[in-house]
């Protein structure tokens, strides 16, 4: 390739690249921070004191990367976030017990902690949600993407989720930013709690449903809309498409319209 042509291409790329400000190290550093959080809270062989020291250093590195203005006191967030960790851990232990109690395939709490993608997704949600309260740029969302990548479960850190909470199988679950989920809710694979309309004007409005306490939502159900409320104690069956509220203790099922024509020999 002629040197002049090559230089022209480089200059074009540089001009387009200058239109955005991406530091991809933020993504990898957030992944390391998320892994260390999980180990510090749950791994028996990870010393809590040394784990917390490592987390503090990793957090400060992240703060320097994501706080683009010197006056942003991102580093000061660590102490406040650290003070929330004991309460978060208590919630997560309660989540784990709820999963074991409700899944006949769960043989022990250790199995839940180590092998259940739903528990991992819930854990990262609770940790990222706590960070979001401090307005830390990017990191909470990137933490949720760590869980999304590993489990196939996409929980926006802005959602409000009660305790305990149970996600079984996990793959394909989507929980939107303004979703509200109360206590003792059980959700199965493929469930979407999403927005009825996708419009940028709705950014600061409630777009996602409210799920009251003691609700069970079975596989591949889709519940949409900020005004949609699923009443306490209700059961939403598999493959249901729901855009209207249902009263407490309701049972909503999907009526299949499939028609199978079998080829028969004459």
Residue pairs with C-beta under 8 A, 6 or more apart in sequence:
21 68
23 65
25 65
26 62
26 65
26 66
26 138
26 139
26 142
27 142
27 145
29 58
29 61
29 62
29 65
30 62
30 138
30 139
30 142
30 143
30 146
31 142
31 146
32 58
33 55
33 58
33 59
33 62
33 139
33 143
34 124
34 127
34 143
34 146
34 147
35 146
36 51
36 54
36 55
36 58
37 55
37 127
38 120
38 123
38 124
39 46
39 51
40 46
40 48
40 51
40 52
40 54
40 55
41 85
41 89
41 92
41 123
42 113
42 123
52 82
55 82
56 78
56 82
59 75
59 77
59 78
59 81
60 75
60 78
62 74
62 139
63 74
63 75
63 77
63 78
63 136
64 74
64 75
66 74
66 136
66 137
66 138
66 139
67 73
67 74
67 75
67 137
74 136
77 131
77 134
77 136
80 134
81 130
81 131
81 134
84 130
88 126
88 127
88 130
91 126
91 163
91 164
92 119
92 122
92 123
92 126
94 163
94 164
95 119
95 122
95 123
95 163
95 164
95 165
95 166
96 109
96 112
96 113
96 119
97 109
97 164
98 164
98 165
98 166
98 184
99 106
99 112
99 116
99 118
99 119
99 164
99 166
99 168
100 106
100 108
100 109
100 111
100 112
102 166
102 168
102 186
103 166
103 168
106 112
106 116
112 119
113 119
116 170
117 150
117 151
117 152
117 153
117 169
117 170
117 171
118 151
118 153
118 166
118 167
118 168
118 169
118 170
118 173
119 167
120 147
120 150
120 151
121 147
121 148
121 151
121 153
121 155
121 167
121 170
121 173
122 155
122 161
122 165
122 167
123 147
124 143
124 144
124 146
124 147
124 155
125 144
125 147
125 155
125 157
125 159
125 161
126 161
127 143
128 139
128 140
128 141
128 143
128 144
128 157
129 140
129 157
129 158
129 159
129 161
131 139
131 140
131 143
131 157
132 140
132 157
132 158
140 157
141 156
141 157
143 157
144 154
144 155
144 156
144 157
147 153
147 155
148 154
148 155
151 170
151 171
152 170
152 171
152 172
152 173
153 167
153 170
153 171
153 172
153 173
153 174
154 173
154 174
154 175
155 161
155 173
155 175
156 175
156 176
156 177
156 179
158 177
158 178
159 175
159 176
159 177
159 178
159 179
159 180
159 181
159 208
160 179
160 180
160 181
161 175
161 179
161 181
161 185
162 181
162 182
162 183
162 184
162 185
162 213
163 183
164 183
164 184
165 181
165 183
165 184
165 185
165 187
166 185
166 186
166 187
167 173
167 187
167 188
168 186
168 187
168 188
168 189
169 188
169 189
169 219
170 189
171 189
171 190
172 189
172 190
172 191
172 220
173 187
173 189
173 190
173 191
173 192
174 191
174 192
174 193
174 194
175 181
175 193
175 208
176 193
176 194
176 195
176 207
176 208
177 207
177 208
178 205
178 206
178 207
178 208
178 226
179 193
179 208
179 209
179 210
179 211
180 208
180 209
180 210
180 211
181 193
181 210
181 211
182 210
182 211
182 212
182 213
182 215
182 232
183 213
183 214
184 213
184 214
185 211
185 213
185 214
185 215
185 216
185 217
186 215
186 216
186 217
187 217
188 217
188 218
188 219
188 238
189 219
189 220
190 219
190 220
190 221
191 217
191 218
191 219
191 220
191 221
191 222
191 223
192 221
192 222
192 223
192 224
193 208
193 209
193 211
193 223
194 208
194 222
194 223
194 224
195 202
195 207
195 208
195 224
195 225
195 226
196 207
196 224
196 225
196 226
196 228
196 243
197 207
205 226
206 226
206 227
207 225
207 226
208 224
208 225
208 226
209 223
209 224
209 225
209 226
209 228
209 229
209 230
210 228
210 229
210 230
211 217
211 223
211 230
212 229
212 230
212 231
212 232
212 233
212 234
212 248
213 232
213 233
214 232
214 233
215 230
215 231
215 232
215 233
215 234
215 235
215 236
216 234
216 235
216 236
217 223
217 230
217 236
218 235
218 236
218 237
218 238
218 240
219 238
219 239
220 238
220 239
221 236
221 237
221 238
221 239
221 240
221 241
221 242
222 240
222 241
222 242
223 230
223 236
223 240
223 242
223 243
224 242
224 243
225 243
225 244
227 245
228 242
228 243
228 244
228 245
229 245
229 246
230 236
230 242
230 245
230 246
230 250
231 245
231 246
231 247
231 248
231 249
231 250
232 248
232 249
233 248
233 249
234 246
234 247
234 248
234 249
234 250
234 251
234 252
235 250
235 251
235 252
236 242
236 246
236 252
237 251
237 252
237 253
237 254
238 254
239 254
239 256
240 252
240 253
240 254
241 254
242 252
246 252
